[in-house]
Amino acid sequence: MPQLIELSTFGSEEGRLTVFEKVLPGDIKRIFYIYGVTSNQERAKHGHLKAWNALVSISGSCRIRVTHNQHEETFTLDKPNQCLILQPGDWHIMDQFTTDAILLVISNEYYDKSDYFFEKP
C-alpha cells in the first residue's frame, strides 16, 4: 500500500534542509528524476514486483494515482518534504505535471525489466 510521509526538515533564516534517510528497506541502488513533462502527459502506468520506490517532487507538482489490490488512492506531490512510498504491487500512473515539475525517484533495486508489471490490478 502506498504511504505518504513527511521527511525531516530543519530550517532557519539561512534556508531549509530536508533529510532522506531510513525511508526504504535495504540500500538505495537507483536514483533518477523526471522533468519536462507536459501537463497532459501520463507517465509510468506500471508497478514493480520487488522494488520499493520513494517519490519526491523537488520542484513544482504532479499527481500520482496508485492502485493496490483494487483499492485506488490519489496523491498530489507539491512540497519537497513530502515523500510517497510505493511498495511492491503498487501500480501507479503520474500526471498533471506543472511546467516546473521535477520528480525525484529513489529505489532500493537496480533497473530490471522483469520487475515491471503493466496490467492494472
Backbone bond lengths (Angstrom), bond angles and torsions (degrees), N, CA, C in turn:
res aa  C-N    CA-C-N  psi(-1)  N-CA   C-N-CA  omega(-1)  CA-C   N-CA-C  phi
1 M - - - 1.456 - - 1.523 109.44 -
2 P 1.319 116.46 139.84 1.464 119.44 178.78 1.526 110.81 -67.94
3 Q 1.315 114.69 153.17 1.464 119.67 179.95 1.518 108.76 -141.87
4 L 1.323 117.01 126.44 1.459 122.35 175.89 1.519 108.38 -96.42
5 I 1.330 115.99 121.74 1.460 120.25 -179.29 1.516 109.79 -123.33
6 E 1.311 115.70 159.41 1.460 121.59 174.58 1.527 107.84 -103.05
7 L 1.320 115.75 125.02 1.456 120.95 179.72 1.524 109.92 -76.95
8 S 1.307 116.74 149.62 1.467 121.33 177.93 1.524 109.46 -62.45
9 T 1.329 115.11 127.84 1.461 120.79 -178.30 1.516 108.85 -131.40
10 F 1.324 114.78 135.80 1.458 122.13 179.07 1.518 107.45 -122.78
11 G 1.327 116.97 140.91 1.447 118.66 -177.45 1.507 113.89 -148.69
12 S 1.304 113.44 159.54 1.459 122.41 175.04 1.516 106.56 -153.97
13 E 1.306 116.62 -172.81 1.472 119.96 177.66 1.527 111.71 -64.69
14 E 1.329 117.40 -14.61 1.462 122.01 178.51 1.526 113.00 -83.85
15 G 1.330 117.73 -9.58 1.459 121.87 -179.83 1.508 111.87 128.90
16 R 1.333 115.55 -169.52 1.462 121.30 -177.14 1.530 110.62 -120.75
17 L 1.320 113.95 154.01 1.460 122.62 176.33 1.520 106.67 -132.49
18 T 1.343 116.76 121.43 1.455 121.60 177.43 1.518 108.08 -110.58
19 V 1.336 115.99 134.11 1.455 122.34 -172.91 1.528 110.14 -109.49
20 F 1.335 115.95 131.31 1.463 122.80 175.56 1.520 107.34 -111.63
21 E 1.330 116.44 102.59 1.461 120.78 177.44 1.522 109.45 -154.32
22 K 1.327 115.28 149.60 1.468 122.08 178.86 1.520 112.21 56.05
23 V 1.334 115.95 39.41 1.455 121.04 -178.06 1.524 111.60 -105.18
24 L 1.333 117.64 -41.76 1.458 122.72 -179.65 1.528 109.84 -107.11
25 P 1.334 117.04 148.89 1.468 118.26 174.16 1.530 109.97 -71.60
26 G 1.301 117.36 145.40 1.460 121.38 179.00 1.516 112.35 75.36
27 D 1.313 114.91 -161.63 1.457 121.83 -178.08 1.521 111.68 -91.35
28 I 1.314 116.49 154.86 1.464 121.47 171.56 1.522 107.04 -78.30
29 K 1.334 116.11 123.58 1.453 120.35 -177.22 1.523 113.35 -116.66
30 R 1.328 117.61 -14.94 1.462 119.82 -175.50 1.516 109.24 -152.46
31 I 1.330 115.63 134.67 1.464 122.33 176.31 1.522 107.43 -135.33
32 F 1.321 115.89 132.70 1.465 120.03 174.00 1.519 108.32 -148.95
33 Y 1.323 116.64 167.31 1.446 119.65 176.65 1.515 110.80 -137.82
34 I 1.324 114.45 151.45 1.457 123.62 -177.25 1.524 107.35 -113.79
35 Y 1.317 116.84 130.98 1.470 121.04 179.06 1.516 108.65 -155.24
36 G 1.331 116.44 169.45 1.453 120.98 179.84 1.516 113.45 72.65
37 V 1.316 117.16 22.48 1.462 122.06 -179.69 1.523 108.40 -90.71
38 T 1.325 117.22 131.95 1.458 119.39 176.37 1.524 109.36 -76.80
39 S 1.317 116.31 155.50 1.466 121.50 -171.69 1.526 113.12 -62.23
40 N 1.325 118.38 -24.10 1.467 119.45 -177.75 1.531 112.98 -94.77
41 Q 1.325 118.54 2.71 1.459 121.45 178.42 1.516 111.32 -87.06
42 E 1.324 115.20 149.70 1.460 121.85 174.13 1.521 108.37 -113.40
43 R 1.311 115.78 140.12 1.467 122.26 179.38 1.520 109.16 -121.01
44 A 1.301 115.24 165.37 1.470 125.31 175.25 1.528 111.18 77.24
45 K 1.319 118.44 -95.23 1.465 123.48 -174.81 1.524 110.44 55.90
46 H 1.326 115.75 47.52 1.459 120.85 179.04 1.521 109.84 -159.20
47 G 1.301 114.68 174.30 1.452 122.71 173.27 1.516 108.41 -137.98
48 H 1.329 115.60 177.60 1.458 121.30 179.59 1.521 109.77 -123.66
49 L 1.317 115.40 145.45 1.457 120.61 179.22 1.521 112.24 -82.32
50 K 1.354 117.56 -34.44 1.469 119.64 -178.15 1.527 114.42 -129.83
51 A 1.305 118.71 -20.45 1.471 121.01 -176.52 1.524 112.44 -77.93
52 W 1.311 114.73 141.87 1.461 123.40 168.01 1.519 106.04 -101.98
53 N 1.345 117.53 139.70 1.460 121.98 177.55 1.518 109.77 -128.98
54 A 1.318 115.36 143.32 1.460 122.10 174.69 1.521 107.04 -115.97
55 L 1.323 117.59 127.67 1.458 122.96 -177.45 1.526 109.19 -113.30
56 V 1.329 115.58 129.84 1.461 121.80 179.53 1.519 108.20 -134.23
57 S 1.322 116.71 126.13 1.460 120.52 174.78 1.526 107.73 -86.23
58 I 1.321 116.30 102.11 1.461 119.12 -177.24 1.522 112.05 -83.20
59 S 1.343 116.60 -12.44 1.455 122.08 173.94 1.520 107.84 -153.62
60 G 1.319 117.21 144.26 1.456 120.79 178.34 1.508 112.16 65.88
61 S 1.338 115.15 -151.83 1.455 119.26 -178.06 1.522 110.99 -153.00
62 C 1.326 114.32 163.58 1.458 122.04 172.92 1.524 108.41 -157.96
63 R 1.324 113.94 166.67 1.463 120.50 178.90 1.529 108.23 -109.09
64 I 1.333 115.93 141.35 1.456 122.60 176.78 1.524 107.12 -123.89
65 R 1.324 116.16 122.38 1.464 120.77 174.51 1.527 107.37 -106.55
66 V 1.323 116.08 126.30 1.460 121.88 -173.95 1.527 109.14 -122.08
67 T 1.335 115.12 133.17 1.461 121.45 174.88 1.514 108.47 -118.49
68 H 1.338 115.72 128.97 1.465 122.14 177.37 1.521 107.48 -139.82
69 N 1.327 116.55 121.48 1.471 121.14 -178.89 1.529 111.83 50.86
70 Q 1.323 116.99 46.25 1.464 125.55 177.40 1.528 113.70 66.65
71 H 1.316 117.86 10.34 1.466 122.63 175.04 1.524 107.61 -104.09
72 E 1.337 116.94 126.74 1.465 120.49 -177.54 1.518 110.71 -111.53
73 E 1.345 115.21 136.76 1.457 122.47 175.38 1.519 108.32 -130.23
74 T 1.332 116.09 149.78 1.457 122.02 179.09 1.526 108.98 -121.28
75 F 1.329 115.71 134.58 1.458 122.46 -179.43 1.523 109.10 -128.06
76 T 1.314 116.41 141.65 1.455 121.45 170.80 1.521 107.09 -110.86
77 L 1.324 115.17 120.45 1.468 120.04 176.78 1.518 107.62 -97.99
78 D 1.324 116.18 113.81 1.467 120.24 -176.52 1.529 113.25 -141.61
79 K 1.325 116.29 10.89 1.470 120.93 178.23 1.529 108.24 -134.29
80 P 1.318 118.77 136.44 1.464 119.91 -177.36 1.526 114.57 -71.16
81 N 1.320 118.02 -4.63 1.463 119.75 175.99 1.525 112.06 -104.08
82 Q 1.336 117.22 8.07 1.465 122.14 174.05 1.522 108.37 -96.42
83 C 1.312 116.29 141.06 1.456 121.11 -179.31 1.524 108.36 -136.71
84 L 1.316 116.42 123.19 1.460 120.92 177.04 1.525 108.29 -98.84
85 I 1.319 116.18 119.43 1.455 122.29 179.38 1.533 108.31 -94.03
86 L 1.332 115.62 122.67 1.459 121.69 174.87 1.519 107.84 -107.14
87 Q 1.313 115.63 124.08 1.452 121.87 -178.43 1.526 110.24 -95.61
88 P 1.312 117.68 165.52 1.459 119.47 174.21 1.533 109.88 -54.18
89 G 1.327 115.74 136.08 1.458 121.20 -178.38 1.513 114.11 95.47
90 D 1.326 118.37 -12.48 1.473 121.51 178.47 1.532 109.35 -81.66
91 W 1.328 116.81 108.96 1.465 121.90 174.01 1.519 107.10 -82.85
92 H 1.341 117.81 136.37 1.465 118.66 -175.27 1.522 112.18 -142.48
93 I 1.316 113.20 156.55 1.453 122.47 175.78 1.524 107.23 -137.88
94 M 1.316 116.72 137.49 1.469 123.01 -178.65 1.527 108.36 -113.14
95 D 1.339 116.32 135.89 1.464 119.96 177.77 1.527 109.87 -157.19
96 Q 1.309 116.86 -171.46 1.469 124.61 -179.58 1.534 112.15 51.92
97 F 1.334 116.58 44.69 1.459 121.84 176.61 1.523 109.74 -72.35
98 T 1.327 117.54 134.81 1.459 120.13 170.58 1.531 107.50 -78.71
99 T 1.325 116.79 161.75 1.466 120.04 -175.32 1.526 112.47 -63.37
100 D 1.339 117.21 -24.76 1.467 120.95 -179.87 1.529 113.17 -98.56
101 A 1.341 117.24 12.18 1.467 120.78 -175.01 1.523 112.04 -69.69
102 I 1.336 114.18 133.73 1.462 122.78 169.38 1.524 105.49 -131.18
103 L 1.328 115.69 113.45 1.458 121.53 -177.61 1.518 108.64 -105.53
104 L 1.328 116.06 115.04 1.456 123.48 179.25 1.527 108.71 -88.62
105 V 1.342 116.65 132.88 1.458 121.92 178.94 1.526 108.24 -123.20
106 I 1.327 115.91 126.83 1.458 122.87 -178.34 1.530 107.06 -120.84
107 S 1.339 116.68 129.60 1.457 120.85 -175.11 1.524 111.52 -127.38
108 N 1.308 115.00 150.90 1.461 120.30 176.74 1.530 111.55 -93.01
109 E 1.332 118.05 8.38 1.458 122.54 179.16 1.533 109.74 -133.73
110 Y 1.318 116.17 150.09 1.456 121.32 171.49 1.527 108.71 -73.09
111 Y 1.329 116.66 162.10 1.457 120.25 176.64 1.523 109.61 -59.49
112 D 1.327 115.51 131.38 1.456 122.37 177.31 1.525 106.90 -148.38
113 K 1.325 116.14 109.38 1.460 121.18 -176.89 1.528 112.36 -54.16
114 S 1.333 117.43 -33.37 1.464 120.40 -178.10 1.530 113.17 -74.03
115 D 1.332 117.73 -8.48 1.464 121.40 179.12 1.529 112.23 -83.51
116 Y 1.323 118.27 -10.66 1.456 122.63 -175.44 1.538 110.91 -89.89
117 F 1.333 115.66 143.52 1.472 120.83 165.75 1.523 107.49 -129.67
118 F 1.313 116.73 143.72 1.458 122.36 -172.11 1.518 114.63 -112.04
119 E 1.307 117.17 -17.04 1.458 120.57 178.41 1.518 109.53 -78.12
120 K 1.318 116.17 126.98 1.466 120.69 177.79 1.536 108.81 -70.48
121 P 1.325 116.44 128.81 1.473 118.97 -178.27 1.522 112.94 -65.97
